[in-house]
Amino acid sequence: MTETSIPRAEQSLDEEETATLAVDGDDADDTDADDADDTEADDSTTAGTRAKKAVGEGDLFRQSEIAADYVEGLLDILDYDGDIDELVSAGRPMVEVVGERLQNLVGQRGATLEALQELTRLAVFRQTGTPSRLLLDVGGYRANRRKELAAVAKNAVEKVKEYGEPVRLEAMSAFERKCVHDVVNAMSGVASESEGVEPNRRIVVRPAD
């Protein structure tokens, strides 16, 4: 089995290890090979279903608004400047923070960002009573990390196809695993699965059965 390293994003000066808080038992961002497809709303064309979808979309945007207010409060406390955008994308609420000197909010390998995201989800849960799959991004970290992980996934796939042996990647966060699963599952002849437990849960890329 081949061991493949992951290129690391720029690390912040804040090296403090930050624990994440879970709103519920399962992390909605992690996707294994046998459940790679997210459960989507029923694609019925009836008026009742369309109404439910519309309400759901409004609820999601409300979650993003609550999250944006919470993040804005944190930035004020920390004396950081940033533009905050709230939106709904791919069926989930999102908050994006853009500005200068925000790297400390990302942390080493995105650890601080993950902790902030869980705190923000908890803030949404306290106001709505509903667990949230909110995605928080700071300074475009997640978008840049997706590009890095796409390269990692493609490199692993090439090795699997060349040598016919599984490739075991380094331990990753749920967000990082989801990025790798998405790339691998879009390619033929290979499959991916997660193994281990947090914080050492990782992906194995192998030939498809």
N, C-alpha and C positions, 0 to 999 in steps of 0.2 A: 504494500500500500504506500502510495506516494504522499509525502507531506508538503503542502504548498503554503507559503507565507502570504500574508495580505499586506499590500502597501498601506502605510499609516498616514492618516491626514495630519496636518500640522498640529502639534501639541501646544496647549496653552501653558502659561506659567502656573496656573492653578492645578497642582497634581493631586489634590485631595481626592481620596476615593469616596464617591458619593453613592449611597444605597438608594435604590428605587423603590417606590411604594406601589403595590399592585392594587388596582381597583377591584379586580376579580381574579379568580384562580388562573385563568388561561390568558396568555398574551395574544391579543388579536392580530399582532403584526407577524407572528411566526407562522410559516406555511410549510408543512411537510409534503413529501411527494404524493402521498395518498390523499391529501386534502388540499391540494394546491389551488383549487378554484374556490374563491370566496363565495359565500352564499348570497345570492342577489335576491331582490324583491321579485315576487311573481310578476311575470311579464304579461299579465292579463290586460285586455283592452277595455274591460268594463269600466263604467263611470265610477263605481264604488272603489275599485282598485286605484284608478287614477287619483281620486280624492285622497286616499290613504297615502299615496306616494307624495302628493303635494304637501300634506301635513308633515310627513316624514322629512321632506326637504327643508321645510320651515323650522322643524325641531333641530335639525342638524346645524342650520345657520345660527339658530339661537345658542347652541352649544359653542359655536365659534366666537360669538359675541361675548359670551360669559368668559370664555378663555382669554380673549383679547383684553378684556377689562382686568382680569387677574394678572396677566403678564405685564400690562401697563403699570399696575401697582407695584409689581416687583422691580421693574426698571426704575421707577421713581425712588424706591427705597435704596436701590443700589447706585443711584445717580448715574445711570446709563441712558444715553440717547439712542432712540431707534424708532423707525417707522413700522407700525404694526398693521398688517392686513389680515382680515378674517374672511374666509371663503369656505365653500364646500366643493370638494374635488373627489371624483371617483367614489361617491357615496359616503364620504366621511368628512367631518369638520376639520378645518385646518387653520392654523395661525402662523404667519410668517413674520419674522422680525428682521429688518434690514437696517444696517447702520455701521458706524465705525467702532472699533475697540470692543467688539462683542465676543471675541474668542474665548474669554474666560467663562462665558455662558455656555460654551460648547464643551470645554474640558478635554481631557485625554481620551482619545477614541470615542468622543461624543458622550462620555459618561455623565457629565454635568447636564448636558442637554436632555438625556434620557430621564434623569431625576426630575428636571424641571417639567418635562412632559407629564410624568406621573403625578406630580403635584398639581399641575393644571387640570389634568383629568379628574383628580379628586375634588378640585374646586367646582368643576362642572357637575360632578355627581352630587355634591352637597346642595346645589341649587335646584337640580332637576330630578334627583332621585333615580337617574338612569345612568348606568355605566357608559362611558364615552370612549370611542376609538379615535379621539382627537389626535391629530398629528401636528407637532410643533417643530418648526424649523427656525434656526437662527443663522443669519449671515450666509444663507445658501449652503450650509454644511451638508444637509441630506442630499441635495441635488449633486454636489460634487462627489460625495461618497458613493452615490449610485453609479457614477461613471467609473470610479475606481473598482468597485465591486463587479461591474459588468466585465471589466478586463480580467479580473481574477477568475470569474466564472468561465469565460471563454478560454482562458489558458488551461484551466482544469479540464474542460471538455476536450480540448486538443490532446492533452496527455492521455485521457481515458481512451480516446479513439486510436491514438498511436500505439499505446502499450496494452490496451485491453484490461487494465487493472484499475481498481477504485482509487480515487484521489481524495485524501482526507484534508480538509481545510482547517485553518486555525479557528479557535473559539471566536464566536461573533455574538453580537446582540441580536435580539429578535428582528429589529429593523434591517440589519445587515444580512441576516439569513433570508429574510423575505426577498431582498434584492437579488441574491444569488439564485434562489429557487426560481424566481421569475425568468431569469436569463436561461438557466439550464432547461427548464420545462418547455421553453420555446424552441429547443433544438432537438433534432431527431437522433435516435441511437443512444441516448444517455438519459439518466434519471438522477434525482437527488433526494436525499433524506437527511433528517436531523438525528443526531444521537447525543447521548449524555444529558447532564442536567446543568442548569445555570449555576455559576457563571461560566461553565466550561462546555456549554452546548455548542456543537459544531455541525458542519455539513459534510456529508460524504457524497461525492459524485461518482457514479458507477455506470457500467454499460447497462442499457435497458434490457429487461428480460425478453 
